[in-house]
Amino acid sequence: MKGSTYRRCYCRDGDGKALAGSCPKLTSKRHGVYAVRQELPPREDGGRRSFSRSGYEKATDAQEALDKVRALLALPDGDDTDGQVRIGDLLEAVSRDKKAPLPDLEDVRRRYATGQPLSSRTTVGEWLDEWIEAKRGRPTAISRDEINVRVHLKPRIGHHRLDRLWVSHLSDMFTDIAEANSEILEQNAQRRAAVEQLATVPWKGKENRARRKSMKEAIAAMPPFRDTVGPTTRERIRATLRAALNDAIAQQRFGITFNPAAHVQIDVAKRPKGVLWTAEHVTRWEETGEKPSPVMVWTPSQIGQFLEHAATDRLYSLFHLIAFRGLRRGEACGQRWTDMDLEAGLLTVAKALVQNGWDVYEDDPKTDAGARTISLDSLTVEVLREHRVRQEADRKKAGAKWVDTGRTFTQEDGSWLRPSHVTDRFTELYGEIGLPPVRLHDLRHGAATLMHAGGGDLHYIKSTLGHSGIQITSDTYLNLLPQVDKAVAEAAANLVPLSRRNKIDSTSAHASLTQEAPNAGSGASVEPS
């Protein structure tokens, strides 16, 4: 294909027409610039095209550029028509963008050999869209990544070229998120103040009605209440981007070898500690509605009150199993009779029901540690046997309408439970007797306190709960029952014989875990300090 270098200038004649190569001043080496023109392979529709670029001060610079263009055109074999069109498309796009540098030969060679897009101008947003589209795995995890991409990553860094994404870009993104948080908090405070002020305006009276109408219009014009992006969410945003970039690197895409998401510094989300609903905490909650921690755990006394109240509910055995053996909600809903041996008192966690939006699907446990076999105490075995008798009665009553899912806990017709409905029923039950609020997942935390109080060490609790590492167990539960640790300290001290110990009633330090609080009617219990 034809190609050449030549000199040209930007002079025009009296009619404003460019003289180009016919300018008489081009006889002077100081006038004009050098340019390149190279014919390109035809487009797919057969249309002719060429690569053109000017502005080179020296002939050698123009010739060097022409040689690079020809080297790129030589990459496909002579009979590789599709490859020739792709190279032509690349050079045509570069020719249109006068500021774009010529593509790197080795980079294009690698992309061409591996069937990747030849342009290195792919943006972060374009790759994230492709990555999400091809992603496989747990629907809940894919949904979370999709939200992170759509809400946070693409709006803030989607316009950057993927091969030019730096740590500084990500630092700026998280700074923007922090600034947006401050704005959200301020707007929430303004809206809350306006709502509270509206509540003080009487309903009766023409002036009051007009004032209320005006205030409502002002509130409607304000931004709605919004949640801030907390440390946990920020960590998940970074994790989504890190995974997407790691996949691009592993696939040798876009010439990137460095993952900035692995190096950007953000606030580390601290795992919240579990806190017991002691009498003092219950009183404070009743007065202010405040919870001392996101993870609140009932005392053994409160767990007992809940189970006594829920004893006649059709989901009682499920709540009992979570309360004593610490199954996750999805694990309890997905439990099958074939994975239980009530004679041996063993239960195997093999499946879970997971809810993603309104959809419910069966999945394996989240981690290898989640797939486990645990022992059942005699009371739990008895409760499960009674539940099986009731379920058999439901089966006979339903007749041909019974859905045989093999699940231990089902709806009235044998079909799968919806995990969100289980949570709703749990909340209704404890609310009926005025117990302080906990999540259904916190009932699992309560099981950890019972195991700890019963003598189970951290390794036993880790294995029973299905944690992937003992650090999670330690961070979340070790501080839950200080009175148990107190008893251990007393036992250790008693090993040393001292005459003055006879004067101390060492048993006074061992307060009962279920000691009733003065306001026990509200479901509280008191714990030793």
C-alpha positions as CSV (number, residue, x, y, z in Angstrom):
1,M,0.0,0.0,0.0
2,K,1.2,3.5,-0.9
3,G,2.6,5.8,1.7
4,S,5.0,8.7,1.8
5,T,6.3,11.7,3.7
6,Y,6.1,15.2,2.4
7,R,6.3,18.9,3.3
8,R,3.3,21.1,3.7
9,C,2.3,24.4,5.2
10,Y,-0.9,26.2,6.2
11,C,-0.7,29.1,3.9
12,R,-3.8,30.1,1.8
13,D,-4.3,32.0,-1.4
14,G,-6.4,35.2,-1.9
15,D,-9.6,33.1,-1.9
16,G,-8.8,31.4,1.4
17,K,-7.9,28.1,-0.3
18,A,-5.1,26.1,1.3
19,L,-2.0,26.0,-0.8
20,A,-0.8,22.8,0.9
21,G,2.2,21.5,-1.1
22,S,2.0,24.1,-3.8
23,C,3.1,27.0,-1.6
24,P,6.2,28.7,-3.2
25,K,7.7,29.3,0.2
26,L,8.2,25.5,0.6
27,T,11.5,25.9,-1.2
28,S,12.8,27.2,2.1
29,K,13.7,24.6,4.7
30,R,12.5,27.0,7.4
31,H,8.9,27.1,6.0
32,G,6.2,24.5,6.7
33,V,6.3,21.1,8.4
34,Y,6.7,17.5,7.4
35,A,3.6,15.3,7.1
36,V,2.9,11.6,6.7
37,R,0.3,9.9,4.5
38,Q,-0.3,6.1,4.4
39,E,-3.0,4.2,2.6
40,L,-4.9,1.8,4.9
41,P,-6.7,-1.5,4.3
42,P,-10.3,-0.8,3.0
43,R,-13.1,-0.7,5.5
44,E,-15.4,-3.7,5.9
45,D,-17.8,-2.0,3.4
46,G,-14.9,-1.6,0.9
47,G,-14.5,2.1,1.5
48,R,-11.0,3.6,1.0
49,R,-9.2,5.4,3.8
50,S,-5.8,6.6,4.8
51,F,-3.7,7.6,7.8
52,S,-2.6,11.3,7.8
53,R,-0.6,13.3,10.2
54,S,1.5,16.4,10.0
55,G,3.4,18.8,12.3
56,Y,6.8,17.0,12.2
57,E,9.7,19.5,12.3
58,K,12.2,17.1,10.7
59,A,12.0,14.7,7.8
60,T,13.5,12.0,10.0
61,D,10.7,12.4,12.5
62,A,8.1,12.0,9.8
63,Q,9.9,8.9,8.4
64,E,10.0,7.3,11.8
65,A,6.3,7.8,12.2
66,L,5.6,6.3,8.8
67,D,7.8,3.3,9.6
68,K,5.7,2.7,12.8
69,V,2.5,2.8,10.8
70,R,3.9,0.3,8.3
71,A,5.1,-2.0,11.1
72,L,1.6,-2.0,12.5
73,L,0.1,-2.7,9.1
74,A,2.5,-5.7,8.8
75,L,1.2,-7.5,11.9
76,P,-1.6,-9.4,10.2
77,D,-0.7,-12.1,7.6
78,G,-1.4,-11.3,4.0
79,D,-4.5,-13.5,3.9
80,D,-5.9,-12.2,7.3
81,T,-8.5,-9.8,6.0
82,D,-10.2,-9.5,9.3
83,G,-6.9,-8.6,11.0
84,Q,-6.1,-6.1,8.4
85,V,-9.4,-4.4,8.9
86,R,-8.9,-4.3,12.6
87,I,-5.5,-2.6,12.3
88,G,-6.9,-0.2,9.8
89,D,-9.7,0.7,12.2
90,L,-7.2,1.3,14.9
91,L,-5.0,3.6,12.7
92,E,-8.0,5.4,11.3
93,A,-9.2,6.3,14.8
94,V,-5.7,7.5,15.8
95,S,-5.6,9.6,12.6
96,R,-8.8,11.3,13.5
97,D,-7.5,12.3,16.9
98,K,-4.6,14.5,16.1
99,K,-3.3,14.5,19.7
100,A,-3.4,10.7,20.1
101,P,0.0,9.1,20.1
102,L,0.8,6.2,17.7
103,P,0.0,2.9,19.3
104,D,2.9,1.0,20.8
105,L,3.9,-1.8,18.4
106,E,4.5,-4.5,21.1
107,D,1.3,-3.7,22.9
108,V,-0.7,-4.0,19.7
109,R,1.1,-7.2,18.8
110,R,0.2,-8.8,22.2
111,R,-3.4,-7.7,21.9
112,Y,-3.7,-8.9,18.4
113,A,-2.2,-12.3,19.2
114,T,-4.6,-12.8,22.2
115,G,-7.7,-11.6,20.4
116,Q,-8.2,-8.5,22.6
117,P,-9.4,-5.1,21.5
118,L,-6.5,-3.3,19.8
119,S,-7.2,0.1,21.3
120,S,-5.7,0.8,24.8
121,R,-8.2,3.6,25.3
122,T,-10.8,1.4,27.1
123,T,-12.2,3.3,30.0
124,V,-12.7,2.0,33.5
125,G,-16.5,2.2,33.0
126,E,-16.3,0.1,29.8
127,W,-14.3,-2.6,31.5
128,L,-16.5,-2.7,34.6
129,D,-19.6,-3.2,32.4
130,E,-17.9,-6.1,30.5
131,W,-16.7,-7.6,33.8
132,I,-20.1,-7.5,35.4
133,E,-21.7,-9.0,32.3
134,A,-19.3,-12.0,32.4
135,K,-19.2,-12.4,36.1
136,R,-20.5,-15.8,37.5
137,G,-21.1,-16.8,41.1
138,R,-23.5,-16.2,43.9
139,P,-26.3,-13.9,42.7
140,T,-26.2,-11.9,46.0
141,A,-22.5,-11.2,45.4
142,I,-23.0,-10.2,41.8
143,S,-25.9,-7.9,42.8
144,R,-23.6,-6.2,45.4
145,D,-20.8,-5.7,42.8
146,E,-23.3,-4.4,40.3
147,I,-24.6,-1.8,42.8
148,N,-21.0,-0.8,43.6
149,V,-20.2,-0.3,39.9
150,R,-23.4,1.5,39.1
151,V,-23.7,3.8,42.1
152,H,-20.1,4.5,43.1
153,L,-17.4,3.4,40.6
154,K,-18.7,4.4,37.2
155,P,-20.0,7.9,38.2
156,R,-16.7,8.8,39.9
157,I,-13.9,7.1,37.9
158,G,-15.6,5.5,34.9
159,H,-14.3,8.1,32.5
160,H,-10.6,7.4,33.2
161,R,-8.6,5.2,30.8
162,L,-8.1,1.8,32.3
163,D,-4.4,1.7,31.6
164,R,-4.0,5.2,33.2
165,L,-5.9,4.6,36.5
166,W,-3.7,5.6,39.4
167,V,-3.9,5.4,43.2
168,S,-4.4,9.2,43.3
169,H,-7.7,8.8,41.3
170,L,-9.0,6.3,43.9
171,S,-7.9,8.5,46.8
172,D,-9.8,11.4,45.2
173,M,-12.9,9.1,44.8
174,F,-13.0,8.2,48.5
175,T,-12.4,11.8,49.4
176,D,-15.4,12.7,47.3
177,I,-17.4,10.0,49.1
178,A,-16.4,11.4,52.5
179,E,-17.4,14.9,51.4
180,A,-20.7,13.6,50.1
181,N,-21.3,11.9,53.5
182,S,-20.9,15.3,55.2
183,E,-23.4,16.9,52.8
184,I,-25.9,14.1,53.4
185,L,-25.6,14.4,57.2
186,E,-26.2,18.1,57.0
187,Q,-29.2,17.7,54.6
188,N,-30.6,15.0,56.8
189,A,-30.3,17.3,59.9
190,Q,-32.0,20.1,58.1
191,R,-34.9,17.9,57.0
192,R,-35.2,16.4,60.4
193,A,-35.4,19.8,62.0
194,A,-38.0,20.9,59.6
195,V,-40.1,17.8,60.3
196,E,-39.8,18.3,64.0
197,Q,-40.8,22.0,63.6
198,L,-43.8,21.0,61.5
199,A,-45.0,18.6,64.3
200,T,-45.2,21.6,66.7
201,V,-47.7,23.5,64.5
202,P,-51.3,22.9,65.5
203,W,-53.7,21.5,62.9
204,K,-56.6,23.8,63.7
205,G,-57.0,27.4,62.5
206,K,-56.7,28.9,59.0
207,E,-53.3,30.5,59.7
208,N,-51.9,27.2,61.1
209,R,-53.2,25.2,58.1
210,A,-51.6,27.7,55.7
211,R,-48.3,27.5,57.7
212,R,-48.4,23.7,57.7
213,K,-49.0,23.7,53.9
214,S,-46.0,26.0,53.3
215,M,-43.8,24.0,55.6
216,K,-44.8,20.7,53.9
217,E,-43.9,22.2,50.5
218,A,-40.5,23.3,51.8
219,I,-39.9,19.8,53.2
220,A,-40.9,18.2,49.9
221,A,-38.4,20.4,48.1
222,M,-35.6,19.2,50.4
223,P,-33.4,16.2,49.5
224,P,-34.9,13.0,51.0
225,F,-33.3,11.3,54.0
226,R,-30.3,9.3,52.8
227,D,-27.8,6.9,54.2
228,T,-24.2,7.7,54.3
229,V,-21.5,5.4,52.8
230,G,-20.0,3.8,55.8
231,P,-16.6,2.1,56.2
232,T,-17.9,-1.4,55.4
233,T,-19.5,-0.2,52.2
234,R,-16.3,1.7,51.2
235,E,-14.3,-1.4,51.8
236,R,-16.7,-3.4,49.5
237,I,-16.4,-0.7,46.8
238,R,-12.7,-1.1,46.9
239,A,-13.0,-4.9,46.9
240,T,-15.2,-4.8,43.8
241,L,-12.8,-2.6,41.9
242,R,-9.8,-4.7,43.1
243,A,-11.5,-7.9,41.8
244,A,-12.3,-6.3,38.4
245,L,-8.7,-5.1,37.9
246,N,-7.2,-8.4,39.0
247,D,-9.3,-10.2,36.4
248,A,-8.1,-7.7,33.7
249,I,-4.5,-8.3,34.8
250,A,-5.0,-12.1,34.9
251,Q,-6.4,-12.1,31.4
252,Q,-3.5,-9.9,30.2
253,R,-6.0,-7.3,29.1
254,F,-5.3,-3.6,28.2
255,G,-1.6,-3.9,29.1
256,I,-2.1,-3.2,32.8
257,T,0.1,-5.0,35.4
258,F,-0.5,-2.7,38.4
259,N,-3.7,-2.8,40.6
260,P,-4.2,0.7,42.2
261,A,-7.2,-0.6,44.3
262,A,-4.8,-2.9,46.2
263,H,-2.7,0.1,47.4
264,V,-5.2,2.9,48.0
265,Q,-5.6,3.7,51.7
266,I,-9.1,4.0,53.2
267,D,-10.6,3.8,56.7
268,V,-10.7,0.1,57.7
269,A,-14.1,-1.0,58.8
270,K,-14.0,-2.3,62.3
271,R,-16.0,-5.4,63.2
272,P,-18.6,-4.3,65.8
273,K,-18.3,-5.9,69.2
274,G,-21.2,-7.9,70.5
275,V,-22.8,-6.2,73.6
276,L,-25.2,-7.8,76.0
277,W,-28.6,-6.3,76.8
278,T,-27.9,-5.7,80.5
279,A,-30.4,-4.0,82.7
280,E,-28.6,-0.7,82.3
281,H,-28.6,-1.0,78.5
282,V,-32.3,-1.9,78.5
283,T,-33.2,1.1,80.7
284,R,-31.2,3.4,78.5
285,W,-32.9,2.0,75.4
286,E,-36.4,2.4,76.9
287,E,-35.6,6.0,77.6
288,T,-33.9,7.0,74.4
289,G,-34.4,4.3,71.9
290,E,-30.6,4.0,71.5
291,K,-28.7,0.8,71.0
292,P,-25.2,0.6,72.5
293,S,-23.9,-1.4,69.5
294,P,-25.1,-2.6,66.1
295,V,-24.6,-6.1,67.4
296,M,-26.8,-6.5,70.5
297,V,-27.1,-9.9,72.2
298,W,-29.8,-11.2,74.6
299,T,-28.7,-12.6,77.9
300,P,-29.5,-16.3,78.5
301,S,-32.5,-15.1,80.6
302,Q,-33.9,-13.1,77.7
303,I,-33.3,-15.9,75.2
304,G,-35.3,-18.1,77.6
305,Q,-38.2,-15.6,77.7
306,F,-38.3,-15.4,73.9
307,L,-38.3,-19.2,73.5
308,E,-41.0,-19.6,76.1
309,H,-43.2,-17.1,74.3
310,A,-42.5,-18.6,70.9
311,A,-43.1,-22.2,72.0
312,T,-46.5,-22.5,70.2
313,D,-45.4,-20.8,67.0
314,R,-44.9,-23.0,63.9
315,L,-41.4,-21.7,63.5
316,Y,-40.4,-22.3,67.1
317,S,-38.1,-25.2,66.4
318,L,-36.2,-23.1,63.8
319,F,-35.7,-20.3,66.3
320,H,-34.7,-22.9,69.0
321,L,-32.1,-24.4,66.6
322,I,-30.5,-21.0,65.9
323,A,-30.6,-20.0,69.5
324,F,-28.8,-23.1,70.8
325,R,-26.6,-24.2,67.8
326,G,-26.0,-20.9,66.1
327,L,-27.1,-21.7,62.5
328,R,-27.3,-18.8,60.1
329,R,-30.7,-17.9,58.8
330,G,-30.2,-19.3,55.3
331,E,-28.6,-22.5,56.8
332,A,-31.7,-23.0,59.0
333,C,-34.1,-22.4,56.2
334,G,-32.2,-24.7,53.9
335,Q,-31.7,-27.6,56.4
336,R,-32.9,-31.0,55.1
337,W,-34.0,-34.0,57.1
338,T,-31.5,-36.1,55.1
339,D,-28.7,-34.1,56.7
340,M,-29.8,-34.9,60.2
341,D,-29.2,-37.9,62.4
342,L,-31.3,-37.4,65.4
343,E,-30.4,-40.8,66.9
344,A,-26.8,-39.8,66.9
345,G,-27.6,-36.2,67.7
346,L,-25.8,-34.8,64.7
347,L,-26.7,-32.1,62.1
348,T,-24.8,-31.4,58.9
349,V,-25.0,-28.0,57.3
350,A,-24.9,-28.7,53.6
351,K,-27.2,-26.3,51.9
352,A,-28.6,-22.8,52.5
353,L,-31.6,-20.8,51.1
354,V,-30.4,-17.4,50.0
355,Q,-32.7,-14.4,49.2
356,N,-31.7,-11.9,46.6
357,G,-34.3,-9.3,46.4
358,W,-37.5,-11.2,46.1
359,D,-35.9,-14.3,44.6
360,V,-34.9,-17.3,46.8
361,Y,-32.4,-19.9,45.6
362,E,-30.5,-22.8,47.0
363,D,-26.8,-22.5,47.4
364,D,-23.8,-24.1,49.2
365,P,-22.5,-22.6,52.4
366,K,-20.6,-19.4,51.9
367,T,-17.2,-20.9,52.9
368,D,-15.7,-24.3,53.3
369,A,-15.9,-23.8,57.1
370,G,-19.6,-23.2,56.7
371,A,-20.1,-26.8,55.5
372,R,-19.8,-28.5,58.9
373,T,-21.3,-31.2,61.1
374,I,-22.3,-30.1,64.6
375,S,-23.6,-32.0,67.7
376,L,-27.1,-31.5,69.0
377,D,-28.0,-31.4,72.7
378,S,-30.8,-33.7,73.9
379,L,-33.4,-30.8,74.3
380,T,-32.8,-29.7,70.7
381,V,-33.2,-33.3,69.5
382,E,-36.5,-33.6,71.3
383,V,-37.7,-30.3,69.8
384,L,-36.8,-31.5,66.3
385,R,-38.6,-34.8,66.8
386,E,-41.7,-33.0,67.9
387,H,-41.4,-30.7,64.9
388,R,-41.2,-33.7,62.6
389,V,-44.4,-35.1,64.0
390,R,-46.2,-31.8,63.4
391,Q,-44.8,-31.6,59.9
392,E,-46.1,-35.1,59.1
393,A,-49.5,-33.9,60.3
394,D,-49.3,-30.9,57.9
395,R,-48.3,-33.3,55.1
396,K,-51.4,-35.5,55.7
397,K,-53.6,-32.4,55.9
398,A,-52.3,-30.9,52.7
399,G,-52.7,-34.2,50.8
400,A,-51.9,-33.9,47.1
401,K,-51.1,-30.2,47.5
402,W,-48.1,-31.0,49.7
403,V,-44.8,-29.8,48.1
404,D,-42.1,-32.4,49.0
405,T,-39.0,-30.3,49.3
406,G,-37.3,-32.4,52.0
407,R,-36.7,-29.3,54.1
408,T,-36.8,-29.5,57.8
409,F,-38.6,-26.1,58.1
410,T,-41.2,-25.2,55.5
411,Q,-44.4,-23.3,54.8
412,E,-47.7,-25.0,55.6
413,D,-47.7,-26.7,52.2
414,G,-44.1,-28.0,52.4
415,S,-42.6,-25.4,50.1
416,W,-39.5,-23.4,50.9
417,L,-39.5,-20.7,53.6
418,R,-38.8,-17.2,52.5
419,P,-35.9,-16.1,54.7
420,S,-37.2,-12.5,55.0
421,H,-40.5,-13.8,56.3
422,V,-38.7,-15.7,59.0
423,T,-37.0,-12.5,60.1
424,D,-40.3,-10.7,60.1
425,R,-41.9,-13.3,62.3
426,F,-39.0,-13.3,64.7
427,T,-39.3,-9.5,65.1
428,E,-43.1,-9.8,65.7
429,L,-42.6,-12.4,68.4
430,Y,-40.1,-10.6,70.6
431,G,-41.9,-7.4,70.2
432,E,-45.1,-8.9,71.6
433,I,-43.4,-9.3,75.0
434,G,-41.3,-6.1,75.0
435,L,-37.8,-7.6,74.7
436,P,-35.1,-5.2,73.5
437,P,-34.4,-5.4,69.8
438,V,-31.9,-7.8,68.2
439,R,-31.5,-9.0,64.7
440,L,-32.3,-12.7,63.9
441,H,-28.5,-13.0,63.2
442,D,-27.9,-11.8,66.8
443,L,-29.8,-14.9,68.0
444,R,-26.8,-16.8,66.5
445,H,-24.5,-14.5,68.5
446,G,-26.5,-15.5,71.6
447,A,-25.7,-19.1,70.9
448,A,-22.0,-18.2,71.1
449,T,-22.5,-16.8,74.6
450,L,-24.3,-20.0,75.7
451,M,-21.4,-22.1,74.3
452,H,-18.8,-19.9,76.0
453,A,-20.7,-20.0,79.3
454,G,-21.0,-23.8,79.0
455,G,-17.3,-24.2,78.8
456,G,-16.7,-24.1,75.0
457,D,-13.4,-22.5,74.0
458,L,-13.0,-20.3,70.9
459,H,-12.0,-23.2,68.7
460,Y,-15.2,-25.0,69.6
461,I,-17.4,-21.9,69.0
462,K,-15.6,-21.2,65.7
463,S,-16.2,-24.8,64.4
464,T,-19.9,-24.8,65.5
465,L,-20.7,-21.4,64.0
466,G,-18.8,-22.1,60.8
467,H,-16.4,-19.2,60.9
468,S,-13.5,-19.3,58.4
469,G,-11.0,-18.0,61.0
470,I,-10.7,-17.8,64.8
471,Q,-10.0,-14.1,64.6
472,I,-13.7,-13.5,63.6
473,T,-14.8,-15.5,66.6
474,S,-12.5,-13.7,69.0
475,D,-13.2,-10.2,67.8
476,T,-17.0,-10.6,68.0
477,Y,-17.6,-12.7,71.0
478,L,-14.7,-12.8,73.4
479,N,-16.0,-9.8,75.4
480,L,-19.6,-11.0,75.6
481,L,-19.6,-12.8,79.0
482,P,-17.1,-11.1,81.3
483,Q,-18.5,-12.9,84.2
484,V,-17.4,-16.2,82.7
485,D,-13.9,-14.9,82.3
486,K,-14.1,-13.7,85.9
487,A,-14.9,-17.2,87.0
488,V,-11.8,-18.5,85.1
489,A,-9.7,-15.9,86.8
490,E,-11.0,-16.9,90.2
491,A,-10.3,-20.6,89.5
492,A,-6.8,-19.8,88.4
493,A,-6.1,-17.8,91.5
494,N,-7.5,-20.5,93.8
495,L,-4.7,-22.8,92.7
496,V,-2.2,-20.8,94.9
497,P,-2.7,-21.6,98.6
498,L,-2.9,-18.4,100.7
499,S,-4.0,-18.2,104.3
500,R,-5.9,-14.9,103.8
501,R,-8.1,-16.7,101.1
502,N,-10.0,-18.4,103.9
503,K,-11.4,-15.0,104.8
504,I,-12.9,-14.4,101.3
505,D,-16.0,-16.1,100.0
506,S,-14.7,-16.7,96.6
507,T,-18.1,-17.9,95.4
508,S,-19.5,-14.4,95.7
509,A,-17.9,-13.5,92.5
510,H,-19.8,-16.2,90.5
511,A,-23.1,-14.4,89.8
512,S,-25.7,-16.4,88.0
513,L,-25.9,-15.9,84.2
514,T,-29.7,-15.8,84.5
515,Q,-30.1,-13.5,87.6
516,E,-33.3,-11.6,87.1
517,A,-33.2,-7.8,86.9
518,P,-35.6,-5.7,88.9
519,N,-37.5,-4.9,85.7
520,A,-37.6,-8.5,84.5
521,G,-41.1,-8.0,83.2
522,S,-39.6,-6.0,80.3
523,G,-37.4,-8.9,79.3
524,A,-34.2,-7.6,80.9
525,S,-31.7,-9.3,83.0
526,V,-28.8,-8.0,85.1
527,E,-25.2,-9.1,84.6
528,P,-22.4,-8.7,87.1
529,S,-20.0,-5.9,86.3
